[in-house]
Amino acid sequence: MSLRLAARLARRELRGGLRGFRIFLACLALGVAAIAAVGSVRSAIEAGLTREGAALLGGDAQMSFTYRFATPEERVWMQTRANRVSELVDFRSMAVVGDERALTQVKAVDDAYPLLGSVTLDPDLPLDQALAGTDGLPGGVMEPVLSDRLGLQPGDRFRLGTQDFVLMARLMQVPDGVADGFALGPRTLVRTEDLTQSGLLAPGTLFDTNYRLDLPPESDLASISQEARARFADSGLRWTDARNGAPGIADFTRRLGAFLILVGLSGLAVGGIGVSAAVRAYLADKTATIATLRTLGADRRTVFQTYFLQIGALSGLGILLGLALGGFAPLLLAPLIEAQLPVPAVFAIYPEPLAEAAIYGLLTALVFTLWPLARTEEVRAATLLRDALSRAPLLPRFRYVLATGVGLTLLCGLAAWFSGAATLTLWTLGGIAGALLLLAVAAGAVRALSRAAAPLARGRPALRWALASISSPRQGAAPVMLSLGLGLSVLAAVGQIDGTLRNAISGNLPDVAPSYFFVDIQRDQMPGFTARLRNDPGVSRIESAPMLRGIITRINDLPAREVAGNHWVLRGDRGVTYSAELPDTTRLTEGAWWPEDYAGPPLISFAAEEAAEMGLQLGDTLTVNILGRDITARISSFREVDFSTAGMGFIMAMNPAALSGAPHSHIATVYADEATEAAILRDLASSYPNITAIRVRDAIDRASGLLAGLASATSYGAGVSLLTGFLVLIGAAAAGQGARIYEAAVLRTLGASRRRILLSLALRSALLGAAAGTIALAAGILGGWAVSRFVFETSFSVIWPSALTIVLGGVSAVLGASLVFSLSPLATRPARVLRARE
C-alpha cells in the first residue's frame, strides 16, 4: 500500500516538469554519454579489425621468423595447406643519394605480393611494373616523406647497401600497412631477389621474414594454428591469423579505451556531485511539502519512496539521454572519426558499451542521491522551517550508509571487471575518492579560514562580505570546490603525466643518450669501424657488443607463458649478447659471472628487474630459440639493466661458447658532439654500406609524436570531466542566486553601491576558484606522481606551466559563472525582494 501511494505521489510531483533538474539531467547525461561514446568507438574499431582481419594482415594467416628464412620443411608445410604463399622480408637500412642518407624501413616482397588488396602508387603503375625497374636497374618505391627528404623524383637513383635502384613511383598506400606496426623510418618496397648483391641480408644481420598464407575458404584457422604451433614449437615461429590481423592495434585499442572510460568515470563522479547538489536543493524547497505529507499521516517510508521513485525516474531519463547521445554521436561523426583513424571501423549501435555506460550511470545516481534522499526522513510533521534539511544529522540512518557502501563497492567491482585492468581501475577510483575527500576537507577548511579572517578585513567591506559569504553553510562553497576541483584535478593529473613522459623521453636525453645506434656491423668490419671513431676528437664514447635475437620458449622445461604469464619479455624476440669478461659498466645484483675460459654447459645472466617480475631464481633454466635452434641455459647471475638511458641494454647475456657458430652481427652506440654527427654518418655509410645507422633524436621524435596523440585523446576525456564540473558550477551558482538577491537587496538598502556589491561577488568567486584550483593542483600533482612512479616507473618533476594554467582556469571558471548570475541580484529592486520576505 505504501509503495502504491508513493508511486501516485511521485507521479504528481513529476507533473511539475523539470524545473530544478536541468543540471541534474545534464550532469548525468554527459557522464553517461562520454562513457558510451568511448565504448562505442572502441567496439567499432574492434569490429573493423575483425571484419578486415585478413586484409589488414595481407592474408588469412602469417608465419614469422627472426634472423632467418623458412626451412624447406616449413615451406613444404605452408605450400601444402595454402593456395598461395607470399614471402616478405622486413628490415631497416639506409637509403643513400649522393651524400644524403636517410633511415628507411625496407619491405622486400616477391611476385605474389600482395595476396589481398592492392598497392597505391603515384604515378599510378602496377606494382610489378614499378619493381621491374628500368635501364637495367631494379625498381623501388618510397613513401613520399622519404623521397622528399632525399630530393628524389621518379626516375632518380638511390642505393640500398651496395645495390642501386631506380625510384619508379611514390608509395601512397599498402593494404597491410597496419600489420607492419611501428617503424623508425618511412617505407621502401623492393623485390627480395634484387637484394642478393646488396650485402643487407648476410647471415647474422637483423631482419624478419613473414610468410603470408592464402588459405582455402573451408580452412579452420584455429586447427591450422594449433597444428603449426605444435609442428614447429621449437623453431621460433610466431603465428598470426585473420581472427586478429593486427594484434598490437587491437590490444592498444582495448587498453586506451579502458583508460579513457576510467577518465570518463571521473567525469561521471563530477556529475554525481551535481546530481547530489541538485537533489539536495530540490528537497530543501520541498521541506514544506514533506512536512505537510507527514502532517496528513504519511510515514517516513512513504515519503522516502515518493522522492526515491521521482529521482529514480529522472535518473532513468538522464541515462537514456546519455545513451542516445553517446550511441548516436559516433554514428553522426563517423566520417570525421574514420578520417583520423589508421584502421577500419564499423560504426553501429553496439549494445555492450551502452549497457556498460547505463550500469555506471545507474550506480552513480544511486550512490550520490541516496544520502540526500535519506534526509527526507528527518523532516517531522511539526517542522515547516525552510532550512529543516540543513539541520539534519551529517550521517543518515545505518541502512542508507550500508546501501551506499554496497553500491559503491559494486561500482568499483564492475569497473574493474569491465576494464580488464583491475589494478589500474582500483588505483584510478582510489584517486578519485582521495581527491573528493581532499576537496571536501579543503572546502571545510576554506570556510573556517574565511570565518577566522573576517575580522582582519575590517575597513574593506567588499572583502568582508565575500569572506562572510564563503563561510556561510548555505552559500554553496562545498559544491563549487568539489565539482570544479575534481574536474581540474583530472586535467591537472593528465597534464603532469603528459609533461613527465615527454621529459622522460626527450628532456634529459641530450646529456645521456648516444647520437647513433649502428646495427648489422659484421665481425670483420669492427676493427675499421672502431678505428674511424676512436680517431675522432668529437666522439666521447663508443660501446659495442655482439647482437643476436632469441625467443624464450621454456622456463624450467615448462612453457614460458605458463610460468611467467604474458610478461612483455615473452611477447616476442629479445636481444641476446655474449661476453667472456664482465663488462665494466655491468653490476651484478646476485650470482657470479662465468670464468673467461668457461666452456661448460650454457650459462646466462638475466636482467634483475625483469627476472623478479617473472619469478626467476638462480639455477632456473631458460630455453631460448635463436635462429631456429633451441639453447637451454642455466641462470648464473642477475644484473642491473637500465633501459632509460637509451644506451645498449640486453635482457640476456650468455657465455661465448654457448653461441659459438651462430651467425651474428654487432651493434654499437656512439656518443658524439652534434657537430660531428653528419661526418661520422657519411664516412661510415660510405665505407660500410650494409651498416644501418639509427639517429636517436629521430627515434625520440617519432615516439614523442605517438605520445602527443595519446595525450590529446586523454585530454579530451579530461575535458568532459571539466565540462561536467562547469555545469555543476553553474547549478551551484543558480541554486545560490536567491540568497545573493536577498543579500544584495539588504546591502543596497544599507547604502552599498552596485560596484561594491559586484566587487564582493567577484572576490568571493576568485577566492573559491583559487582555492579549488590550488587543491586540484595538489591532487593532480599527487596523482601524476603516483602514475609516473608506480605505473610508468619514471622520475617525476612538476610541470609548472601546466600547473599554473590549472589554477588560473579555476579562478576564471568560477569568476565567469558567478558574474553571469550576479546580473539579476544587481538589477532587482530591493523593495520588491524585502516585501517578499515579510
Buried (B, 14 or more C-beta within 10 A) or exposed (E): EBEEEBBEBBEEBBEEEEEBBBBBBBBBBBBBBBBBBBBBBBBBBBBBBBBBBBBBBBBBBBBBBBBBBBEEEBBEBBEEBBEEBBBBBBBBBBBBBEEEBBBBBBBBBBEBBBBBBEBBBEEEBEBEEBBBBEEEEBBBBBBEEBBEBBEBEBEBBBBBBEBBBBBBBBBEEBBBBBBBEEBBBBBBBBBBEBBEEBBBBBEBBBBBBBBBBBBEEEBEBEEBBEEBEEEBBEBBBBBBBBBBBBBBBBEBBBBBBBBBBBBBBBBBBBBBBBBBBBBBBBBBBBBBBBBBBBEEEBEBEBBBBBBBBBBBBBBBBBBBBBBBBBBBBBEEEBEEBBEEBEBBBBBEEBEEBBBBBBBBBBBBBBBBBBBBBBBBBBBEBEBBEEEBBEEBEEEBBEEBBEBBEEBBEBBBEBBBEBBEBEEBBBBBBEBBEBBBEBBBEBBEEBBEBBBEBBEEBEEBBBBBBBBBBBBBEEBBBBBBBBBBBBBBBBBBBBBBBBBBBBBBBBBBBEEEBBBBBBBBBBEEBBEEBBEBBEEBEBBEEBBBBBBBBBBBBBBEEEEBBEBBEEBEBBBEBBBBBBBEEBBEEBEBEBBEBBEEEBEEEBBBBBBBBBBEBBEBEBEBBBBBBBBBBBBBBBBBBBBEBEEBEBBBBBBBBBBBBBBEEBBBBBBBBBBBEEEBBEEBBBEBBEEBBBBBBBBBBBBBEEBEEEBEEBBEBBBBBBBBBBBBBBBBBBBBBBBBBEBBBBBBBBBBEEEBEBEBBBBBBBBBBBBBBBBBBBBBBBBBBBBBBBBBEEEEEBBBBBBEEBBEBBBEBBBBBBBBBBBEBBEEBBEBEBEEBEEEEE
